[in-house]
Amino acid sequence: MVVRNGKVYTPYGFYEGSIVIDEGKVVSLMKGETPKADEVIDAGGLHVLPGMIDMHCHFRDPGFTEREDFETGTRAAAAGGVTTAVDMPNTVPSVTSVEALEEKIKIADAKALVDYALIGGAGEVSAEALRGLATGGVVAFKTFMIARFKELAASDAWMMDNFKVIGKLGLPCLIHAENQSIVESGMEKAIASGRVDPIAHCEFRPAIAETEATMRTIILAGGTGVHLHICHMTTKGAVEALNWAQSTGRCVTGETSPNYLLMTEETMKTRGPYAKIDPPLRKAEDQDALWKAVNDGTISVLASDHAPYPKSEKEKGWKNIFDAPSGGVGVQTSLPLMLNKVNEGRISLERLVEIFSVNPAKLLKLYPRKGVLMPGSDADLVIVDLEKGFEIREEDLYSKERTSAFAGQKGKGMPITTVVRGNAIMKDGEILGKPGYGVYLRPCK
């Protein structure tokens, strides 16, 4: 394949020229006349980016395949310019054993349209189990400080022991940081007072629950040698904790999602349960702090936290918000939503590529195989048209369940071609890829 005449992202800036691809790898970047190729894609006037790496997906497979599975989830990923999807461990069974990991790989190998990596669960499990998962190829571990998924939650003491093991394994530990006691107490107070309206989810699950847990896990991780990564950050206080940790030399990184960059708690008044996510949407001042942290480098990763639920379950939240599940689709919509923000001047295209491709690849030790378009790297790329308009319509989404808080939103900037290892798997919204093409990714040595 040759991708001609595009504005190609490189670590050194955009390069106007062509990419030569052979046997799934980037061979060269060049100007002028290109070699003959089996397939030529004209990218004239368009931007050619390394494929997006969404490191926070819940594809529900195995266990909840009526909501999503690896085929529908990665089909949506392909449509959204995501060439590597990273799945979280809270499936059934949870990925807390080698047996569960091997079962999940077998399922994903048969279904995935894009390349994929897996996260291991680091709840109250043995050091032997953690080492076995690392040998099996997980790219990171995940711990919940809140016991929504009990097998993935850990007490402070157990979490510290896990950090020591994971630190020696050289893998990051991803954290869902919320204070269990504060969250439980808030929900009890809300229900007792009759506050079951949508915005009660935000008001009674306060920012301090996340800020405290973020600071606590940062302190607990100190001296263990682990790379700590705080998932789906939402609060100004948590950003300040992260900034403190980085300023004192601690190995801590942060992540947020388009949900928190593009919606606030006010969205709950109009979108109700469709905007219900955990942690909840926050105030405008928190959102401003997130944008600043994304642009100044404090937050280094953007991820969708893709987590579909049926409309029938979401609808329950109009009567009682606590009866609705938390989560929604995102793997297909994140890139266009953020490209729209590029057009609005809120973030540069270069920075968007860093947080949605380069940095996830580096953090998960997939770089330079992924996250860059340079000779020797996998030919994973997305061609985007910054001038192409869009409207998010649930009927256009490829996920099995399509409830989206962003339904009806319009903007400008779309992925129009997705290439994985030299094969075009999406063109102009049409999925060309086949289940089973995606491969399991292990950390690079």
N, C-alpha and C positions, 0 to 999 in steps of 0.2 A: 504494500500500500504506500502511496505518496499522498500526503496532505499538503496541498500547494497554497502558497501566497497568503498564509494566515499571519495574524499578529500573535506570535507564539510566546507564552510565558516561559521564562527561564529564571534561574536564581539570580541572574545578573540584569534582569529587566526584560521587557518585551522585545522580541526579535522578529522582524518582518521577513518571512521566508517560508521554506518548506521543511516538512519532516519526512524522512525516508524510513520506512518500517519494513523489517523482514523477520520472519519466523517469530512474530509476536513481540519483537524488541525494537526500540528506537536504534537505528543505525547511524543516522547523522541528521544534523540541521544544516540547511544549505540555502544559498541564493542561486538564482539563475536556473539554467536547464537542469531538470531532474531525470533520474533513470527511468526507464520504462517499468511499468508496474501493472500487476493484475487489476488493481483498483486505484483510481485517482479521485480524490475528493478536493473540490475547489473551495477553499476557505477564504477567498478574496474578500477583504473588508471585514472579516469576522475574527474574533479572538479564539485562540486555541489554548486551552488550559489543561493541566494535568487533571485526570479524573478526580472527582470529589471522593473523599473517604469519610463516610458517616460512621463514626465510632460509637454511636449510641442508638442501636436499633433493637426493637422487641418484635421479632418475627413469629413468636408464639408457637414455634414448631420444635419439638413435639409438645402436646398437651392441650393447646387451645387453637387448633387449626381451623376451627370454624370462624375465628377472628382474622387470622393471617397464616400464611405458611411461607416456606422459603421460596417457592416459585412466585407467588403473587407479590411477596415483599421485594424480591430482587427484580421483578418485572417493573415495579414502581420505582425502584432505585435506578434502573436503566433509563426510564423516562425522565428522571430528575437529574441526570448527569452524574450519578454516583456509580463509580466503577468498583469500589470496595465497600462492602457493608460489614459492620462488626456487630455481632449479635450478643445480647446480654444473657446471663445464665439463668434467669428466673423463668425457666420452662418447666415441664413436668416429664421426666424428673429434672430437678435443678442440676446444673453442671457443677457438681461438687465431688464427682468421682470419675475415674478413668473410664468406667463402663458407660456412664451417662455421656461423657464427652465423645466416646467412640460411636455411640448410637446417634448423636446429633450430627457428627461428621457424615455418617452414612446417609442420613436423611438429606442433609444439605447438598452433598455431592450429587445426588440424583435430581435435585430440583433447582439449584441456584443458576441464575442467568449471568450474574456478575461474580467476581471473586469475593471471598468472604473470610473473615477471621472470627474467632470465638473468645469470649471472656469466661474465665473460671470463677466459681463462687468461693468467696473466702468468709464464710460464716464461722460457726463453731465447728470447724473441721480439723482434722489432724494435720500435722506438718507433713506426714507421709502423703496424704491426699493432695496437698498443695504441690509437693514435688512431682507427684505423678501427673497432675494436670499440666505442669510446666513441661515435662518430658513429652506429653501428648500434643504440645504445640500451642497452648493458649497464649494470647498476646498480652494479657493483663488479667488481674483479678478484680472482683467487685465485692464491696462490703456495704451493707445497709446499716446505718445507725438507728434505724427505725424498723420495727419488727413486722412490717407488712408482709415480708417474705421471711418467715422465721428461720428457715434453713440457711438463709444468706445473711442473717444478722449476727452480730457478735457483741459480747460485753466488752467494756473498755479493756479489761485485762487480757481477754482472749484476742482482741484486735491488736494489742501491742505485740503479743507473741506471734501472731500472723505477720505483722509488719517485719519482724526480724527475719522470718523465713523468706518472705517475698523479697525483701531487700537483698538477701544473698542470692536469690534466683535471678536478680537483675531485671525484674518486671515491675511495671507500675501497679499500684493498687488504687482502684477507682472507688470513690466514696459517695454514697447518698447521705448527705449531712443534714439531719434534722433531729432535734431533741425529742425522744419518744414521750417523755412525761409531759412536756409542754403541749405537744400535739394532741395526745389523748385527753388531757384536761380541757383543752380548748374545745374539742368536739363535744365532750360531755356537757360543758357549760352552754354551748350553742343549742344543743337539742333540748336541754332542760329549760332554757328560756324561750323556746319556740322559734329560734332563729334557724330556719332551714331553707331560707332563700338563697339564691346562687352566691351572692357576695359574702355570705356568712363563711363560706369555705376559705376566703382570704382573710377575713377579719378575725376568725377564731383559730387560724393556723398561722400565727404571727411570724414576722420576720426574725424576731429574736431566737426562735427555735432553730432556724438555719444558721444564724450568725454564731450562736453559742456552740453548736455542733461543729461548725467549720473550725473555729478556734481550738476547740477541744481536741479534734482529731489531728490538727497540726501540731499541738503540743505533745500528744501521745506518740506521734510518729518521730519526734525529735530523737536523734541518736540511734534510730533503728536501721538507718541506711536505706529505707524504702523511698521510692519515688511516689509521692502522694498526689493524686489527681482528684480535684473536687468537681463532681458532676453538676450539671444543670444549675449553675449559680443564679440567684435571683435578687439578692439583697445588697444594699450599699454597705452594710456592716460586714457581710461575708467578703466583699471585695476589699475592704480595708484590712481584714484579717489576712487575706491572701497577699496583699501588698506588703504587710508587715513581715510575713513569712519569707517572701522573696528578698526583701531588703536585709534580712538577717542571714541570708545564705542557705536557707532551707530548700530542699528539693521538692517544691510544691508547684503544681500547675492547676489551672482552672479552665472550666468549660461553661458555656451558656448555649442557649438555643434561640432560634428565631421566635419561639413563643414569647420569651421574656423581652426580647429586643423590639418586638412589634406589637405586643399587647400589654395592657395594664389591667389592674383589678376592675377598672371601669368597663372593660370588655365583658365582664360577667353579667352586667346589667342587660346587655343585648344578646349575647351568645349563650349565656347561662351554662348548662352542663357541658356544652360542646367546647367551652373554654376551660373546663375543669381539668387541671393537671396538678401533679405533685413534684416539687413544692408549688404552691399556688402563684398566680399572677400577683405582682406587687404594684406599688405606687409609682407615679411618674418620676420621683426623685431616685428611686432604685433603678429604674430603667436608664435614666441619665448616667448613673454611676456605671452601669454595665457597658453602655456605649463607650464611655471614656476608657474603661478598662480594656475593652476589645481593641480600641484604636491605639492605646499607648503600650500594649503588649502585656499588661498584667494578666488578662485572660487570653489564653493562647489557642483555644479550640472552640469551634462551632460544631454542634451536633444536633440532630433533629429530635432525639428522644421519641422516635416513631413508636407508637403504641396504640394500635387500632382497637376499637370496641364497637359492638353493634349499636345501631340507632335506637333500638328498643330499650337497651340498657341505659343509654345516655338520656333518653326522654324522661326517665324516672326522676331525674334531677330537677325538673321544673317544679315538682311538688315538694321534693325533699332532696336538696343538693347532696346530702350525705348518702343517698341511695344510688347515686350515679357513680360509675367508675371514673378514674382519672387517667386521661391520655387521649391521644388522637393521632391521625396520620401526619407524616412530615417528611418522609424520605424522598418523596417526589416533588414536594412543594418548596423545600428549603432553598434550593439554589435560585429559582426564579424570584422568590420573595426577596432574597438578598441582592440579586442583580438589580432589582428595582431600587434598592437602597443605594447601590453604586450610582445609578442614574440620578438619584436625588442628592448625591454628594455626601451621604452620611458615612460612607466607608469607601476606600479605594478598591479597585479591582485586585490590585496586588495584595492588599491586606486580606481580602476575602479568600484568595487562593491560599494564603499562608494558613489561615485558621481552619479552613475546610478541606485542605489537602496536604500541604507540606507538613505542618505541625502534627496532625494526627499520624502521618506516616512515620515521622521521627519518634514520637512518643511511644508508638507501638512496635518500634524496631522493624518497620517494613520499608524504610528508606535505605538506599536509593532505588530499590526495586519499584516502589510505588511513591507517588507524591512529587514526581519530577519528570520532565521530558528531556532527557539527556542520553547520549549513546550508552547502551547497555541496560537502560531501564525498561521495564515493561511498557509497551505502547498502549497505555491507558490514557485516554484523553476525552475531553468534551469540547465541542465547538459551540460557542454561544453567540447569539445575536443580541446585542444590547439594545437594538431598536425594535425588536419584535414584541408586540403587545401580548398580554395574556389576561384571562379571567379564570380564576380558580373555580371550577365546577366539579362537584362531587362525581358526576357521571363520567368525567374524563380521567378520574384517578384509577390506577391499576390495582390498588390494594383490594383485598377481599371485603373489608369493611371500610367505608369511605367518609365517615363523619369527620368534618374538618371545621375548626373555628374560623378558618380563613375563607370559607366558601363565599363566593361573590366578590372577593377582593380582586381588583384590577391593578395592573402594573405594566412595566416594560423591562424586558430582558429575559431571554429564554434559551435553554439548551436545545440545540436542533440536531446534533449528532453525538452519539456516545460510542466510543470505541474501547473495547477491552482486549488487551493482548493482540492488537492488530486486526481485530474483527469488529465491524460496525454492527452493534447490537440494537441501536435505535437511530432512526432517521425521521425527522419531522414528526415526532410523536408516535410513529409506528414502531412497534417492537419487532426486531428481526432476530434477536437472540433466542436460543433454545435452552430449555431446562437441562441441567447437567454440564453446561459449558463452564460455569464458575468453578474455580479451584480453591482448595483450603490453603490458607496462608499461615505459615509459621514465622516467628520472628527471624529476621536475618541474623546470621552469625557475625 
